[in-house]
């Protein structure tokens, strides 16, 4: 079971306060082939992001203010993966001069655009997607950070068996990863990893021709004498075979292997 603590969060946009369960730790039971962590507790991913019930500003806990008007994670536990496909985005509350513009943007409802909430509260994958939109509005020069949040939304929607939402988050992650590559924001030592990740996301959304091409880039660019390179060679070969027969089946990593460095 995941461990969590009850915290008082303060929205940096509208200053509303409320109590929320903030995840402190969660044991994994495995990994999906796009590096989504699998948890025995189905709510673990959903507890990693929060939405203000007033203005709908969304972020991980550290994007809110705590009881002492500091980032909510400053005096509490912060859950992170030991290994992640992307450098984890560091979400902090907006600067004071950004708040009026953010508040107006939230009032226009742009953060919720296209989401079918039917009058209910956003949850899980929806919250991650809204958090990605908030982060993009505040930091449009950080497409890798936006992609990271979109990817978490996809993993969360998958755990909730919400396939349309998962696909929407995957497509958004692909878009922002492509932007990061075009802006030359991907370090040289991360290029094979990102190529594999985009290829696998393309396979999962049914863009099989592009997936096959990107898996080829991994197969020709990874170093077989490097542990991480050998891992991606093996994974790219397996996943490319699925893309070639136009299979978008859910696949996992070998539990005896796990991601490189794990």
C-alpha positions as CSV (number, residue, x, y, z in Angstrom):
1,X,0.0,0.0,0.0
2,X,1.1,3.5,-0.7
3,X,2.0,5.8,2.3
4,X,0.7,9.3,2.4
5,X,0.4,12.2,4.8
6,X,-2.4,14.7,5.2
7,X,-1.3,18.2,4.3
8,X,-2.9,21.6,4.1
9,X,-2.3,23.0,0.6
10,X,-2.7,26.6,-0.3
11,X,-3.4,27.4,-4.0
12,X,-0.8,30.0,-5.2
13,X,-3.4,31.4,-7.7
14,X,-6.5,31.9,-5.6
15,X,-5.1,31.3,-2.0
16,X,-7.8,28.7,-1.2
17,X,-6.7,26.3,1.5
18,X,-7.8,22.6,1.8
19,X,-6.6,19.3,3.1
20,X,-5.2,16.7,0.8
21,X,-3.5,13.3,1.0
22,X,0.0,13.8,-0.3
23,X,1.8,10.6,-1.3
24,X,5.1,9.9,0.6
25,X,6.0,6.5,-0.8
26,X,4.6,3.7,-2.9
27,X,6.0,0.2,-3.6
28,X,6.2,-0.7,-7.3
29,X,5.1,-4.1,-8.7
30,X,6.7,-3.6,-12.1
31,X,7.2,-1.4,-15.1
32,X,5.4,-0.9,-18.4
33,X,7.4,-0.7,-21.6
34,X,7.1,3.1,-21.8
35,X,8.5,3.1,-18.2
36,X,5.2,3.7,-16.5
37,X,5.5,2.3,-12.9
38,X,3.0,-0.3,-11.8
39,X,1.8,-0.1,-8.2
40,X,0.0,-2.6,-6.1
41,X,-2.1,0.3,-4.9
42,X,-4.1,1.7,-7.7
43,X,-4.3,5.3,-6.3
44,X,-0.6,5.8,-5.9
45,X,-0.2,7.7,-9.2
46,X,-3.4,9.8,-8.6
47,X,-2.1,10.9,-5.2
48,X,1.0,12.5,-6.8
49,X,-0.9,15.5,-8.2
50,X,-3.5,17.9,-6.8
51,X,-6.1,20.3,-8.2
52,X,-7.4,23.4,-6.5
53,X,-11.1,22.9,-5.9
54,X,-11.6,26.6,-6.5
55,X,-9.7,27.7,-9.6
56,X,-8.5,24.3,-10.9
57,X,-4.8,25.2,-10.7
58,X,-3.1,21.8,-10.7
59,X,0.4,20.6,-9.8
60,X,2.3,18.1,-7.8
61,X,2.5,19.0,-4.1
62,X,5.6,21.2,-4.4
63,X,3.7,23.5,-6.8
64,X,1.4,24.6,-4.0
65,X,2.0,26.7,-0.9
66,X,2.1,25.0,2.5
67,X,1.0,26.2,5.9
68,X,3.9,28.6,6.1
69,X,3.6,30.0,2.6
70,X,6.5,28.0,1.3
71,X,6.3,25.2,-1.3
72,X,4.3,22.4,0.2
73,X,7.1,19.9,-0.2
74,X,9.7,22.0,1.7
75,X,8.9,20.5,5.1
76,X,7.4,17.2,4.1
77,X,8.3,14.0,2.3
78,X,8.7,14.1,-1.5
79,X,8.2,10.9,-3.5
80,X,10.5,10.3,-6.5
81,X,11.4,7.4,-8.7
82,X,15.0,6.2,-8.5
83,X,14.9,6.0,-12.2
84,X,12.9,8.0,-14.6
85,X,12.7,8.2,-18.4
86,X,12.8,12.0,-18.3
87,X,14.6,14.3,-15.9
88,X,11.8,15.0,-13.4
89,X,10.3,18.4,-13.7
90,X,10.7,20.6,-10.6
91,X,7.3,22.4,-10.2
92,X,7.4,25.3,-7.9
93,X,4.6,27.9,-7.1
94,X,4.5,30.7,-9.7
95,X,6.4,33.9,-8.9
96,X,4.1,36.7,-7.5
97,X,4.3,38.7,-10.7
98,X,3.0,35.7,-12.7
99,X,-0.1,35.1,-10.4
100,X,-2.4,37.7,-11.9
101,X,-1.8,36.5,-15.5
102,X,-2.2,32.8,-14.3
103,X,-5.4,33.7,-12.5
104,X,-7.0,35.3,-15.6
105,X,-5.9,32.3,-17.7
106,X,-7.6,29.9,-15.3
107,X,-10.7,31.9,-15.2
108,X,-11.0,31.6,-19.0
109,X,-11.2,27.8,-18.5
110,X,-8.3,27.1,-20.8
111,X,-6.7,24.6,-18.4
112,X,-9.8,22.4,-18.7
113,X,-10.3,22.7,-22.5
114,X,-11.6,19.5,-24.1
115,X,-12.0,17.6,-20.8
116,X,-15.4,16.0,-20.2
117,X,-15.8,16.4,-16.5
118,X,-19.6,16.4,-16.6
119,X,-19.7,18.7,-13.6
120,X,-17.5,16.5,-11.5
121,X,-14.0,17.0,-10.1
122,X,-10.9,16.2,-12.2
123,X,-9.1,13.2,-10.9
124,X,-5.9,11.2,-11.6
125,X,-4.9,11.4,-15.3
126,X,-7.1,14.5,-15.8
127,X,-5.2,16.3,-13.0
128,X,-1.8,15.4,-14.4
129,X,-2.9,16.8,-17.8
130,X,-4.2,20.0,-16.3
131,X,-0.9,20.3,-14.4
132,X,0.9,19.9,-17.7
133,X,-1.1,22.7,-19.2
134,X,-0.5,25.0,-16.1
135,X,3.2,24.2,-16.4
136,X,3.3,25.0,-20.1
137,X,1.5,28.3,-19.5
138,X,4.0,29.3,-16.9
139,X,7.1,27.7,-18.6
140,X,6.6,27.5,-22.3
141,X,10.4,27.0,-22.8
142,X,10.3,23.7,-20.9
143,X,8.7,21.1,-23.2
144,X,10.5,18.3,-21.5
145,X,8.9,19.2,-18.2
146,X,5.5,19.4,-19.9
147,X,6.1,16.0,-21.5
148,X,7.0,14.5,-18.1
149,X,3.7,15.6,-16.6
150,X,1.7,14.4,-19.7
151,X,3.4,11.0,-19.5
152,X,2.5,10.7,-15.8
153,X,-1.1,11.5,-16.9
154,X,-1.0,8.7,-19.4
155,X,0.3,6.2,-16.8
156,X,-2.3,7.3,-14.3
157,X,-5.1,7.0,-16.9
158,X,-3.9,3.5,-17.8
159,X,-4.0,2.4,-14.2
160,X,-7.6,3.8,-14.1
161,X,-8.5,2.0,-17.4
162,X,-9.4,5.2,-19.1
163,X,-8.1,4.6,-22.5
164,X,-9.2,7.7,-24.4
165,X,-7.6,9.9,-21.7
166,X,-4.5,7.8,-21.8
167,X,-4.2,8.3,-25.6
168,X,-4.7,12.0,-25.2
169,X,-1.9,12.3,-22.7
170,X,0.4,10.1,-24.8
171,X,-0.2,12.2,-27.9
172,X,0.5,15.4,-25.8
173,X,3.7,13.8,-24.5
174,X,4.9,13.0,-28.0
175,X,4.1,16.5,-29.2
176,X,6.2,18.1,-26.4
177,X,9.1,15.6,-26.8
178,X,9.2,16.4,-30.5
179,X,9.4,20.1,-29.6
180,X,12.2,19.4,-27.1
181,X,14.2,17.6,-29.8
182,X,13.5,20.4,-32.4
183,X,14.7,23.0,-29.8
184,X,17.9,20.9,-29.2
185,X,17.1,20.5,-25.5
186,X,17.9,16.8,-25.4
187,X,21.4,16.1,-24.1
188,X,23.5,13.8,-26.2
189,X,23.6,11.0,-23.6
190,X,19.8,11.1,-23.5
191,X,19.1,10.9,-27.3
192,X,18.8,7.1,-27.5
193,X,16.5,7.0,-24.4
194,X,14.2,9.7,-25.8
195,X,14.2,8.1,-29.3
196,X,13.1,4.8,-27.7
197,X,10.5,6.5,-25.5
198,X,8.9,8.4,-28.5
199,X,9.0,5.3,-30.6
200,X,7.1,3.3,-27.9
201,X,4.6,6.1,-27.4
202,X,4.0,6.2,-31.1
203,X,3.4,2.4,-31.1
204,X,0.9,2.8,-28.3
205,X,-1.1,5.4,-30.1
206,X,-1.1,3.5,-33.4
207,X,1.5,5.5,-35.4
208,X,3.3,2.3,-36.4
209,X,5.3,3.7,-39.4
210,X,7.0,6.3,-37.3
211,X,7.5,3.9,-34.4
212,X,9.3,1.5,-36.7
213,X,11.6,4.3,-37.9
214,X,12.4,5.5,-34.5
215,X,13.1,2.0,-33.2
216,X,15.6,1.8,-36.1
217,X,17.3,4.9,-34.8
218,X,17.7,3.2,-31.4
219,X,19.0,0.0,-33.0
220,X,21.6,1.9,-35.0
221,X,22.5,4.5,-32.3
222,X,22.7,2.5,-29.0
223,X,26.1,1.2,-27.8
224,X,25.9,-2.6,-27.3
225,X,28.9,-2.4,-25.0
226,X,27.2,-0.1,-22.6
227,X,24.6,-1.5,-20.1
228,X,22.0,1.1,-20.9
229,X,22.7,0.8,-24.6
230,X,22.3,-3.0,-24.5
231,X,19.0,-2.5,-22.6
232,X,17.6,-0.2,-25.3
233,X,18.8,-2.5,-28.1
234,X,16.9,-5.4,-26.6
235,X,13.8,-3.4,-25.9
236,X,13.8,-1.6,-29.3
237,X,14.1,-5.0,-31.1
238,X,11.2,-6.5,-29.2
239,X,8.9,-3.4,-29.5
240,X,9.7,-2.9,-33.2
241,X,8.5,-6.4,-33.9
242,X,5.2,-5.4,-32.4
243,X,5.0,-2.2,-34.3
244,X,5.7,-4.1,-37.6
245,X,2.6,-6.2,-37.1
246,X,0.6,-3.0,-35.9
247,X,0.1,-4.2,-32.4
248,X,-0.6,-1.6,-29.7
249,X,-0.7,-4.2,-26.9
250,X,0.3,-3.2,-23.4
251,X,3.7,-4.7,-22.6
252,X,5.9,-4.6,-19.6
253,X,9.6,-4.8,-18.8
254,X,11.1,-8.1,-17.7
255,X,10.6,-8.0,-13.9
256,X,14.1,-9.6,-13.5
257,X,15.7,-6.8,-15.5
258,X,13.8,-3.5,-14.9
259,X,15.0,-0.2,-16.3
260,X,18.7,0.5,-16.6
261,X,20.2,1.6,-13.3
262,X,17.2,0.3,-11.3
